[in-house]
């Protein structure tokens, strides 16, 4: 075998090995990225559940506050009507 053919064969082998190694590394990185995506989705779902719980709590508190204000308004308007009659 001539020297040129040996060099070409060697370069081809190195490039092939580099390509195979590069593809394997890339696949490993993509698997890691996909796995991280699953964890991010789970965290996002937990945050969403927590936000919904907080929103429902705020709605409940708002309704209670509005009911209290309505009750106070009714009481105060009834008191002022009585005061006007005396």
NUSERO-60335 format. One record per atom (N, C-alpha, C): residue in one letter; x, y, z. Coordinates in nm, 4 decimals. Layout:
N
+------+----------+----------+----------+
: type :        x :        y :        z :
+------+----------+----------+----------+
:    A :        X :        Y :        Z :
...
+------+----------+----------+----------+
//
This chain:
86
+------+----------+----------+----------+
: type :        x :        y :        z :
+------+----------+----------+----------+
:    X :   0.0842 :  -0.1168 :   0.0000 :
:    X :   0.0000 :   0.0000 :   0.0000 :
:    X :   0.0888 :   0.1232 :   0.0000 :
:    X :   0.0487 :   0.2192 :  -0.0786 :
:    X :   0.1299 :   0.3400 :  -0.0879 :
:    X :   0.1070 :   0.4283 :   0.0346 :
:    X :   0.1954 :   0.5201 :   0.0522 :
:    X :   0.1886 :   0.6120 :   0.1664 :
:    X :   0.0628 :   0.6983 :   0.1591 :
:    X :   0.0273 :   0.7432 :   0.0425 :
:    X :  -0.0915 :   0.8281 :   0.0253 :
:    X :  -0.2170 :   0.7514 :   0.0635 :
:    X :  -0.2263 :   0.6254 :   0.0199 :
:    X :  -0.3446 :   0.5461 :   0.0522 :
:    X :  -0.3525 :   0.5182 :   0.2024 :
:    X :  -0.2355 :   0.5003 :   0.2667 :
:    X :  -0.2343 :   0.4802 :   0.4119 :
:    X :  -0.2825 :   0.6062 :   0.4839 :
:    X :  -0.2408 :   0.7216 :   0.4357 :
:    X :  -0.2827 :   0.8486 :   0.4964 :
:    X :  -0.4331 :   0.8686 :   0.4777 :
:    X :  -0.4819 :   0.8420 :   0.3585 :
:    X :  -0.6253 :   0.8566 :   0.3300 :
:    X :  -0.7057 :   0.7614 :   0.4183 :
:    X :  -0.6577 :   0.6369 :   0.4298 :
:    X :  -0.7251 :   0.5395 :   0.5152 :
:    X :  -0.7247 :   0.5851 :   0.6605 :
:    X :  -0.6144 :   0.6350 :   0.7078 :
:    X :  -0.6037 :   0.6836 :   0.8458 :
:    X :  -0.6956 :   0.8022 :   0.8711 :
:    X :  -0.6970 :   0.8982 :   0.7799 :
:    X :  -0.7833 :   1.0160 :   0.7937 :
:    X :  -0.9294 :   0.9730 :   0.7915 :
:    X :  -0.9634 :   0.8800 :   0.7029 :
:    X :  -1.1013 :   0.8305 :   0.6943 :
:    X :  -1.1417 :   0.7639 :   0.8259 :
:    X :  -1.0530 :   0.6834 :   0.8809 :
:    X :  -1.0830 :   0.6153 :   1.0066 :
:    X :  -1.1014 :   0.7157 :   1.1196 :
:    X :  -1.0156 :   0.8162 :   1.1264 :
:    X :  -1.0258 :   0.9182 :   1.2311 :
:    X :  -1.1554 :   0.9974 :   1.2161 :
:    X :  -1.1871 :   1.0383 :   1.0940 :
:    X :  -1.3111 :   1.1129 :   1.0707 :
:    X :  -1.4344 :   1.0293 :   1.1037 :
:    X :  -1.4302 :   0.9015 :   1.0670 :
:    X :  -1.5431 :   0.8128 :   1.0967 :
:    X :  -1.5595 :   0.7974 :   1.2481 :
:    X :  -1.4496 :   0.7727 :   1.3172 :
:    X :  -1.4556 :   0.7580 :   1.4632 :
:    X :  -1.5039 :   0.8883 :   1.5280 :
:    X :  -1.4572 :   1.0008 :   1.4790 :
:    X :  -1.5007 :   1.1303 :   1.5320 :
:    X :  -1.6489 :   1.1542 :   1.5090 :
:    X :  -1.6960 :   1.1165 :   1.3912 :
:    X :  -1.8378 :   1.1331 :   1.3589 :
:    X :  -1.9241 :   1.0460 :   1.4491 :
:    X :  -1.8835 :   0.9198 :   1.4657 :
:    X :  -1.9593 :   0.8281 :   1.5518 :
:    X :  -1.9614 :   0.8802 :   1.6958 :
:    X :  -1.8472 :   0.9227 :   1.7448 :
:    X :  -1.8398 :   0.9755 :   1.8820 :
:    X :  -1.9257 :   1.1022 :   1.8951 :
:    X :  -1.9196 :   1.1883 :   1.7958 :
:    X :  -2.0002 :   1.3110 :   1.7981 :
:    X :  -2.1489 :   1.2825 :   1.8012 :
:    X :  -2.1919 :   1.1847 :   1.7218 :
:    X :  -2.3340 :   1.1484 :   1.7189 :
:    X :  -2.3775 :   1.0929 :   1.8542 :
:    X :  -2.2951 :   1.0093 :   1.9147 :
:    X :  -2.3291 :   0.9533 :   2.0458 :
:    X :  -2.3374 :   1.0630 :   2.1519 :
:    X :  -2.2430 :   1.1551 :   2.1490 :
:    X :  -2.2472 :   1.2651 :   2.2459 :
:    X :  -2.3708 :   1.3516 :   2.2261 :
:    X :  -2.4024 :   1.3773 :   2.1025 :
:    X :  -2.5215 :   1.4591 :   2.0710 :
:    X :  -2.6492 :   1.3909 :   2.1195 :
:    X :  -2.6588 :   1.2596 :   2.0974 :
:    X :  -2.7756 :   1.1853 :   2.1433 :
:    X :  -2.7865 :   1.1901 :   2.2960 :
:    X :  -2.6739 :   1.1779 :   2.3630 :
:    X :  -2.6731 :   1.1829 :   2.5094 :
:    X :  -2.7213 :   1.3197 :   2.5579 :
:    X :  -2.6740 :   1.4264 :   2.4940 :
:    X :  -2.7170 :   1.5610 :   2.5309 :
:    X :  -2.8666 :   1.5788 :   2.5079 :
:    X :  -2.9172 :   1.5275 :   2.3982 :
:    X :  -3.0601 :   1.5406 :   2.3680 :
:    X :  -3.1443 :   1.4636 :   2.4682 :
:    X :  -3.0996 :   1.3448 :   2.5084 :
:    X :  -3.1726 :   1.2678 :   2.6095 :
:    X :  -3.1770 :   1.3450 :   2.7406 :
:    X :  -3.0657 :   1.4049 :   2.7797 :
:    X :  -3.0611 :   1.4850 :   2.9027 :
:    X :  -3.1565 :   1.6037 :   2.8930 :
:    X :  -3.1550 :   1.6702 :   2.7775 :
:    X :  -3.2421 :   1.7860 :   2.7585 :
:    X :  -3.3896 :   1.7457 :   2.7661 :
:    X :  -3.4238 :   1.6325 :   2.7066 :
:    X :  -3.5610 :   1.5831 :   2.7130 :
:    X :  -3.6007 :   1.5496 :   2.8560 :
:    X :  -3.5099 :   1.4878 :   2.9291 :
:    X :  -3.5374 :   1.4529 :   3.0685 :
:    X :  -3.5585 :   1.5801 :   3.1514 :
:    X :  -3.4762 :   1.6816 :   3.1291 :
:    X :  -3.4931 :   1.8086 :   3.1996 :
:    X :  -3.6267 :   1.8726 :   3.1640 :
:    X :  -3.6697 :   1.8558 :   3.0391 :
:    X :  -3.7988 :   1.9095 :   2.9967 :
:    X :  -3.9135 :   1.8470 :   3.0741 :
:    X :  -3.9035 :   1.7177 :   3.1014 :
:    X :  -4.0069 :   1.6496 :   3.1793 :
:    X :  -4.0113 :   1.7079 :   3.3199 :
:    X :  -3.8955 :   1.7287 :   3.3813 :
:    X :  -3.8909 :   1.7864 :   3.5159 :
:    X :  -3.9461 :   1.9284 :   3.5165 :
:    X :  -3.9133 :   2.0061 :   3.4123 :
:    X :  -3.9668 :   2.1426 :   3.4034 :
:    X :  -4.1179 :   2.1400 :   3.3901 :
:    X :  -4.1698 :   2.0452 :   3.3110 :
:    X :  -4.3151 :   2.0344 :   3.2961 :
:    X :  -4.3816 :   1.9991 :   3.4286 :
:    X :  -4.3221 :   1.9071 :   3.5028 :
:    X :  -4.3783 :   1.8704 :   3.6323 :
:    X :  -4.3784 :   1.9902 :   3.7278 :
:    X :  -4.2683 :   2.0654 :   3.7294 :
:    X :  -4.2617 :   2.1844 :   3.8143 :
:    X :  -4.3659 :   2.2868 :   3.7710 :
:    X :  -4.3816 :   2.3039 :   3.6406 :
:    X :  -4.4801 :   2.3990 :   3.5881 :
:    X :  -4.6214 :   2.3576 :   3.6293 :
:    X :  -4.6510 :   2.2283 :   3.6233 :
:    X :  -4.7830 :   2.1802 :   3.6644 :
:    X :  -4.8068 :   2.2045 :   3.8125 :
:    X :  -4.7040 :   2.1833 :   3.8940 :
:    X :  -4.7173 :   2.2088 :   4.0380 :
:    X :  -4.7415 :   2.3572 :   4.0646 :
:    X :  -4.6683 :   2.4444 :   3.9947 :
:    X :  -4.6891 :   2.5880 :   4.0121 :
:    X :  -4.8297 :   2.6278 :   3.9695 :
:    X :  -4.8778 :   2.5662 :   3.8623 :
:    X :  -5.0124 :   2.5974 :   3.8139 :
:    X :  -5.1166 :   2.5551 :   3.9174 :
:    X :  -5.1010 :   2.4362 :   3.9741 :
:    X :  -5.1938 :   2.3902 :   4.0781 :
:    X :  -5.1916 :   2.4847 :   4.1980 :
:    X :  -5.0727 :   2.5261 :   4.2370 :
:    X :  -5.0583 :   2.6180 :   4.3503 :
:    X :  -5.1230 :   2.7523 :   4.3178 :
:    X :  -5.1024 :   2.8018 :   4.1973 :
:    X :  -5.1631 :   2.9291 :   4.1572 :
:    X :  -5.3153 :   2.9197 :   4.1557 :
:    X :  -5.3690 :   2.8078 :   4.1101 :
:    X :  -5.5138 :   2.7884 :   4.1086 :
:    X :  -5.5666 :   2.7835 :   4.2512 :
:    X :  -5.4954 :   2.7148 :   4.3394 :
:    X :  -5.5372 :   2.7073 :   4.4795 :
:    X :  -5.5390 :   2.8464 :   4.5417 :
:    X :  -5.4363 :   2.9245 :   4.5160 :
:    X :  -5.4286 :   3.0605 :   4.5703 :
:    X :  -5.5404 :   3.1463 :   4.5124 :
:    X :  -5.5672 :   3.1322 :   4.3836 :
:    X :  -5.6743 :   3.2081 :   4.3193 :
:    X :  -5.8095 :   3.1741 :   4.3813 :
:    X :  -5.8357 :   3.0455 :   4.4017 :
:    X :  -5.9623 :   3.0044 :   4.4633 :
:    X :  -5.9737 :   3.0600 :   4.6051 :
:    X :  -5.8631 :   3.0592 :   4.6769 :
:    X :  -5.8623 :   3.1143 :   4.8123 :
:    X :  -5.8922 :   3.2644 :   4.8087 :
:    X :  -5.8326 :   3.3338 :   4.7137 :
:    X :  -5.8569 :   3.4776 :   4.7004 :
:    X :  -6.0029 :   3.5052 :   4.6628 :
:    X :  -6.0591 :   3.4247 :   4.5754 :
:    X :  -6.1997 :   3.4414 :   4.5373 :
:    X :  -6.2888 :   3.4220 :   4.6589 :
:    X :  -6.2596 :   3.3205 :   4.7372 :
:    X :  -6.3380 :   3.2941 :   4.8582 :
:    X :  -6.3274 :   3.4110 :   4.9568 :
:    X :  -6.2068 :   3.4597 :   4.9768 :
:    X :  -6.1885 :   3.5721 :   5.0689 :
:    X :  -6.2582 :   3.6982 :   5.0182 :
:    X :  -6.2548 :   3.7184 :   4.8869 :
:    X :  -6.3214 :   3.8351 :   4.8284 :
:    X :  -6.4716 :   3.8262 :   4.8495 :
:    X :  -6.5287 :   3.7080 :   4.8313 :
:    X :  -6.6730 :   3.6909 :   4.8528 :
:    X :  -6.7095 :   3.7168 :   4.9989 :
:    X :  -6.6284 :   3.6676 :   5.0910 :
:    X :  -6.6546 :   3.6912 :   5.2327 :
:    X :  -6.6475 :   3.8402 :   5.2648 :
:    X :  -6.5471 :   3.9078 :   5.2113 :
:    X :  -6.5319 :   4.0506 :   5.2357 :
:    X :  -6.6495 :   4.1285 :   5.1785 :
:    X :  -6.6916 :   4.0930 :   5.0580 :
:    X :  -6.8061 :   4.1612 :   4.9970 :
:    X :  -6.9324 :   4.1371 :   5.0784 :
:    X :  -6.9495 :   4.0141 :   5.1299 :
:    X :  -7.0663 :   3.9832 :   5.2124 :
:    X :  -7.0623 :   4.0653 :   5.3420 :
:    X :  -6.9448 :   4.0776 :   5.4016 :
:    X :  -6.9314 :   4.1575 :   5.5237 :
:    X :  -6.9621 :   4.3038 :   5.4956 :
:    X :  -6.9109 :   4.3555 :   5.3872 :
:    X :  -6.9364 :   4.4951 :   5.3519 :
:    X :  -7.0846 :   4.5179 :   5.3244 :
:    X :  -7.1469 :   4.4234 :   5.2562 :
:    X :  -7.2903 :   4.4343 :   5.2292 :
:    X :  -7.3687 :   4.4325 :   5.3596 :
:    X :  -7.3287 :   4.3454 :   5.4511 :
:    X :  -7.3939 :   4.3396 :   5.5822 :
:    X :  -7.3759 :   4.4683 :   5.6592 :
:    X :  -7.2571 :   4.5268 :   5.6569 :
:    X :  -7.2313 :   4.6524 :   5.7267 :
:    X :  -7.3079 :   4.7674 :   5.6627 :
:    X :  -7.3175 :   4.7658 :   5.5305 :
:    X :  -7.3907 :   4.8705 :   5.4602 :
:    X :  -7.5387 :   4.8621 :   5.4961 :
:    X :  -7.5930 :   4.7411 :   5.5024 :
:    X :  -7.7326 :   4.7219 :   5.5373 :
:    X :  -7.7572 :   4.7678 :   5.6802 :
:    X :  -7.6665 :   4.7340 :   5.7705 :
:    X :  -7.6810 :   4.7744 :   5.9097 :
:    X :  -7.6714 :   4.9260 :   5.9248 :
:    X :  -7.5759 :   4.9860 :   5.8576 :
:    X :  -7.5575 :   5.1302 :   5.8713 :
:    X :  -7.6734 :   5.2057 :   5.8079 :
:    X :  -7.7279 :   5.1579 :   5.6971 :
:    X :  -7.8415 :   5.2263 :   5.6348 :
:    X :  -7.9648 :   5.2082 :   5.7217 :
:    X :  -7.9797 :   5.0953 :   5.7872 :
:    X :  -8.0922 :   5.0749 :   5.8797 :
:    X :  -8.0792 :   5.1640 :   6.0014 :
:    X :  -7.9598 :   5.1852 :   6.0514 :
:    X :  -7.9369 :   5.2710 :   6.1677 :
:    X :  -7.9655 :   5.4152 :   6.1332 :
:    X :  -7.9249 :   5.4600 :   6.0137 :
:    X :  -7.9471 :   5.5987 :   5.9752 :
:    X :  -8.0953 :   5.6254 :   5.9499 :
:    X :  -8.1702 :   5.5248 :   5.9060 :
:    X :  -8.3129 :   5.5427 :   5.8865 :
:    X :  -8.3834 :   5.5568 :   6.0208 :
:    X :  -8.3405 :   5.4815 :   6.1197 :
:    X :  -8.3984 :   5.4903 :   6.2527 :
:    X :  -8.3685 :   5.6261 :   6.3151 :
:    X :  -8.2454 :   5.6717 :   6.2933 :
:    X :  -8.2043 :   5.8007 :   6.3505 :
:    X :  -8.2856 :   5.9135 :   6.2884 :
:    X :  -8.3193 :   5.9018 :   6.1615 :
:    X :  -8.3964 :   6.0040 :   6.0918 :
:    X :  -8.5392 :   6.0080 :   6.1419 :
:    X :  -8.5981 :   5.8972 :   6.1858 :
:    X :  -8.7350 :   5.8914 :   6.2334 :
:    X :  -8.7474 :   5.9504 :   6.3726 :
:    X :  -8.6430 :   5.9531 :   6.4525 :
:    X :  -8.6507 :   6.0035 :   6.5903 :
:    X :  -8.6418 :   6.1479 :   6.5918 :
+------+----------+----------+----------+
//
